[in-house]
């Protein structure tokens, strides 16, 4: 591309700068994840017993925390809307960047489809109706809010997430007096290798429970996708993602300990609505009804925020030329409308299968592949570009990111232990996406390196500012 074409191309692909400070970014991180506190994680107790699941959840908490610290450094040094894809491209070139972006895209495209199915079930429980038109209504409403602008959407997300957090805190306060540690170990002990009262399904159960431990934190890594809309990316993104992770660790501890301790691990391992069932068991029926309603807010918060995440990832991949360039065109509000709408249509079609559990498991496969590649990117950047300006540095350096890398690969195998079908279906999607790159888009990239793309973007922004 000539310089003039570069400027014209990028002028049509600008996000609104300064829309979010670190508090809004932390709220975004919590929004991505909060639905996982309401349901899903508890099925890990059915796989491993409470103690086995506690081990699995602790391993995944370490994985996410070390990954978040690694991402905080890279997001401050490379504040681009592509998040993990941008970091991987800097470390491993165009192919490594695309494969990382593809893994994240699989996660972020399938997760909303799964969540909207769960939303439909919640609506049915509350109002008595469900179906494809319910899924369509939620996609239309929340994509519509995103089309109004990033700042407006992030503020709506904060409000919805706040309601969900209130439900979790109220549940914790109500149940703390009902806690009985003996109820944590009421799952029958099996004859599996390593089985005990603490780990009734043995070590295999711990392995199979890893994906459920991830549900307590899944998608928090999406905060850097908002980097180009942050007020001060170098400071705001690290503070936002670390703040979100610390808060999510707190809420995870509350639900994992208090729910099983109040209502029994065996009951929680089978519950579709663990907060509600635990409250009802403990005799807090009025609060249970309120939490059932606010649980819908938690699902909506994650649905809403992951739509934001996939739109920014699609925007970045499209702007770089990895996927059709038309998807990154922004409107007069500097919103990537096509990157919101097209994946939304595909997600809605996926939701028509009604297999929310399968799609969520496939999203976890995409996530774990991306985590390993993002952690590897941190290691490679530290080795290959030691003098890169790093406004924030990861405590522990490559030791920290190496822990995230190893645990990511372990988590990936855990999905296979739980659901081989989801594992292989995701690999097929990954192979199709890789074939598209190697056979078509590899030779149609807008820039050869991320530095070249960033320089083009900076020049286009400077030109726009001069003519404004």
N, C-alpha and C positions, 0 to 999 in steps of 0.2 A: 504494500500500500504506500502511496505517496503521502507526504506530510499533510497535505490538504485533505486528502481522503481520510487519513487517520483522524484528523480533527472533526470532520463531518460525521464520521462513523461513531466516534466516542461521544460527541455532543448529544447524540440521540440516546445515549446509554449512561445517563448520570443519575445517581441516587441523591436523595436530599441529605446534605451534610448537617451535622449538629442536631439531629432529632432526638438523641438519647444520651443521657448522662449515665454514670455507673449504677445508680439505683434502678433506673429503668432496665438496664442490661441485666442486673441481678434478678429483677422481676421476670425478665424474659427467660432466664435460665431456670427459675423455679417453675414458670408456666410450662416450659417444655416437659417437665418431669412429673408435676404434681399429681396427675391422674394415677401414676404408678403407686402412690401411697394408698389409694382407695381400693384397688383391686389388682389382682394378677400376681403380685409378689408372693401372696400367701399360699399359692399353689405349690411353691417351693417346699413348704412344710409337708405337703402330701408326698413329695418326692424324697425327702430326706429326714423328716421329723424336725422338731424345733431346733435342736442343737446342730444337726447337720446343715439346716438352712442358715442358722446363725453364722456358721463357718463360711458357707458359700457367700452370704451377704457381706461378711467382713472382707473376704478376698476381693469381691467386686467393689467395695467401698475404697479399698487401697488402690485398685486399678484405676478407678475414676479420679481419685484425688491426685495420684501421681500424673495421670494424663492431663488433668486440668492445670496442674502446675507447669507442665510442659507446654500446653497450649497457651497459657498466659504469656510465657516468654515469646513464643512465635507470633502471637497476635499483636503484641506490642511492637515487635520488629517488622512485621509484614501485615499492616492493617488493611486487608483486602476483603471484599464481600464473599470471596470463595472459602474463607475459613480454612479447614484442613486441606482442601484441594490446593489452595494457594501456597500453603506451607510445603506440601509434598512436591509441588512443581518447582519451588525454589531449591529443594534438597535433591530431588531425583529426576528433574527434567520433565518435559511434556508428558511422557508416557506414565511415569510415576504419579504425576499430578492428576492425570485423567483417571487412572485406575482408583486412586483415593477418592476423587470426586464421584466416580461411579458407585463406589461402595456406600458413600454417604447418601447419594441420591436414592439408592435402593431402600435404605433405611427410612429416609424422609418422605419418599413417595408412598411406601406401604403403611407406615405407621398411622397417618391420618385415616386411611381406608379402614384399618383395623379399629381405630378409636371411634369412628363414626358408627360402626356396627355396635360397639358397646354403648354408645350414646343412644342408639335406637332401642336397645334393650332397656336402658334406664328410663327412657320416655315411655316405653310400654308398661313398665312397672308402676310408673307414677300416673300416667294418663290413660293407659289401656289401648294405645294404638302404636303401630310400627310399620316399617316397610320402606321400599326404595325412595318413596317421596319424602320420607323423614330425612334420609341421608342427603337427598338432593337439596332440601330446604336448608340444612346446616351448612353444606358447601356453599350455597348461594349467599346466605346471610354473612358468613364470616369471610369469604373471599371479598364480598362487597365492602365490608368494613376495611379490609386491607387496601382496597382500591382508593379509599379516602385519603390515605397517606400514612407514612411510617410512624410519625409521632402520635397521631390519633390512635392507630392500631395498638401501639405499645402501651398507651395509657389504658385502653379498654382491657388489654391483657392483664395489667396490674390489678384492676378492680376485680376481674373474674378470679384471678389467682388468689387475691386477698380473701375472697369468700371461701374458697377451698381450704386455705390455711386456717381460717377461723374454725371450720368444721373439724379439722384434725386436732387443733389445740383444745377445743371444747370437749372432744371425745377423750383426749388424754386426761384432762382435769376430772372428768366424770368417772373414769375407770381406775384412776390411781388408787383409790380406796378399796377397789375390788381385786387388786393384784394378789395372786397366790402363786409363788414360784413352782409349786408342785404341779400346777396345771400345764406348765411348759413341757412336761415329759409324760403326757398321757397317751402318746402314740405307741401302739403295740410294737415290740421289738421283733424284727425278722431274723432269719438265719443268714443274712448277707454278710460278706467279709467285713470285719471290723464293726459289726453291729453292737450297739449297747443301748442303755436307756437314753443316753445323751444323743446318740446317733443311731436311731432304730433301723435305718436302711443302710447303714455302713457307709463306706467311702464312695461306693458307686452312687448312692443317693446324693452325697455332697456334689459330685461331678454333675449329675443331672439337674441339680438345683441352681447351678451357676446362672443360667439365663434368667431365672426368676429373681435372683439377687440383683441382676442388672436393671430390672424394671423399677427399682427404687431410685435409679439415677439416669436411666436411658434418655439421651438427647441433650443433656446439659452441655455437651461439647459443642452445641450449636450456637452458643453466645457469640463467638468470633464472626459468625455470618453477618452480624450487625455492625462490623467494624467501620465500614464506609459511611455509616449513618450516625456514628458516635460523635460526641462533642470533642473529645480528646482521646482518640483511640489508644494511644500509647499508655495512658493511665486508666481510662475508663473500662476498657475490655478486660485487662487482668483483674482489676478490683471487682468488676461485675461477675466474672465467671468463678472466681475464688469465693466471693461472698455467697453466690448461689449454692455452690457445693457445700459450704459449711452449714448453711441453713438446711439443705436437703439431708445432710448427715444427721442433723438434730431430729427432723421429722421422721426419718427412717428408724432411728432408735425408739422413738415414741411408739410407732405402730407395731414394730416387730416384737417389742417386749410387752407392752401393755395389753394389746388385743389378745394374744395367746395366753397371757397371764391372768386375764380376767375371764375369758370364755373357754379356754382350753385349746391346746395346739391342734388336737385332732379335728375339732369343729372348725377352726380357722382354716385348716388345710383344705376343707371341702366347701368353704363359703364363697358365694359369688359376690357378696357385699360384706366384707369382714367388719368394717367399722359399724355398720348398722346391726349386724348379727351380734357383735360383742356387746353393744349398748342394750339391745333387747334382752340378751342373756342376763345382764347385770341389773335389769329392771329399769333402765332409763328409756322407756318407750317414746316419750315425747321428744327427747333429744334425738333419738334414732330416726324419727320421721323427718326432723329438720336436717340431719346429716345426710339422709337419703336424697333430699332435694339438693343440698350443697355438693354432694358427690357428683351430681350432674355438672355442676360448675367446674369441678376438678377435671372431668373429662373434656369439657368444652375448652378449658384453659390450655390443655395440651394439644387438642385438635387445632385450636386457633393459632397457637404459637408455632407449631410444626409447619403449618401452611406458610407462615412467614419465613421459616427456615428454608423450606424447599424452594420458595420463590427466589431468595437471594442466592442460593447455590445454583439454580438453573440460570439465573441472570449472569453470574460470574462465568459459568462454563460456556454459555452462549456468547457472551462478549468476547471471550478468548477464542471462539471458533470451534470448540470441541463438539458442540451440538448446534442445531440450526440457529444462525445468527439473528433471525427475526425475533426469537424469544427474549432477547435482552433489550429490545427497544423500550424506552420509558416514556410515560405520558407527561402532560404539562405539570403534574404534581410530582414528577420524578419517581413515579411508581412503576415497577416492571410488570405491567398489567398482563401481558401474555405469559410471563413466567409464573404468574398466579393462576391464570385461568386454565391453560393447557394441561399442566400436571393435575389440576383439580378435576378436570373431566376424566382423565385416566384413573385417578384415585376413586372417583365415584363409580366408574365401571368395575374397578376391582372390588369395591364394597358390595356389589351385587352378588358376589359369590356367597356372602354371608359367613365366610370362614375367617373370622377375626383372629382366632388363636393361631391359625396357620400363617396369616400375614404378619402378625406380630413376631412370631418366631423367625420368619424370613427377614424381617427388619432387624432383628438382633444379629443375624448372620452378617448382614451388610455392615452393621455397626461395628462388630468385633474385627472384621477385616480392615475397616477404616481406622480403628484405634491402633491396630498394630502398625499400619502404614504411617499414621501421624506420629506415633512414638518413635518410629524409625527415622522419620524426618527430623525430629529434634536431635537425635543422636548424630545424624549425618551433618546437619547444619553446624553443630558444635565442633565437629571434626574438620569439615571442609571450609567453613567460614567463621573461624574463631574471632575475627575482628569485626564481624557484623555489629552494627549498633543495636544494643539490646537494652531498652529503657527499663525492662524488668527481667531479672534472671531467675531461672528455676532453682530453688534450693536443692542442693545435691547434684545438680547438673545431669550428666548422662546416666548416672546411677538411678536417678528418679525415673527418667524416661525408659530405662532398661527394664525396671520393674513393671511399668505400664505395658511394655512390649510383651514380656513373658506372660503376664496375666491375661492380656488380650488373646493370645494364641490359646491359652488354657480355656478361656471363656468360649472361644470358637468351637473347640472340641466338645464343650458342654452342650451346645445346641444339638450336635450330632447325637450325643447320648440321650437327649430328651426327645428329639423329633428328627430322625434321619430324612424324612420327606422334605421338611422345610430346608434342611441343609443342602440337599441336592437341587431342589427347585431354585434356590438362590444362586447356586453355582451356575446353573443354566442361564439365568438372567445376566449374571456377571460375564459369562462367555459371549452372549449375544452383544452386550454393550462393548466388550473388548473388540469383538469382530468389527463393529461399526467404526471404532476408532482406527484400527489398523488398516481396514479396507477403504475407508472414506475420509474421515475428518483429520487424520494425521497430517495430511498435506494441505489443509485449509485453515491452519491456525493463523490468527491475526498477528501474533508476535512469536518470535522464535524462543524468547526467554521471558520470565516474569519481569525482569528488570526493564526489558524493552516495552512490555505492556504497561508497566507502571509509569515509565517515562512518557509514553504516548498519552496516558490518561492525565498526567500532571500538566502536559502541554495543552491538552484540550481544555482542562479546567481553567488554566491561566488565560487562555484565549477567550473563554466564555466570560470570565470575570472582567477582562479588559473591555469587552463589548457591552457589558451589562449597564 
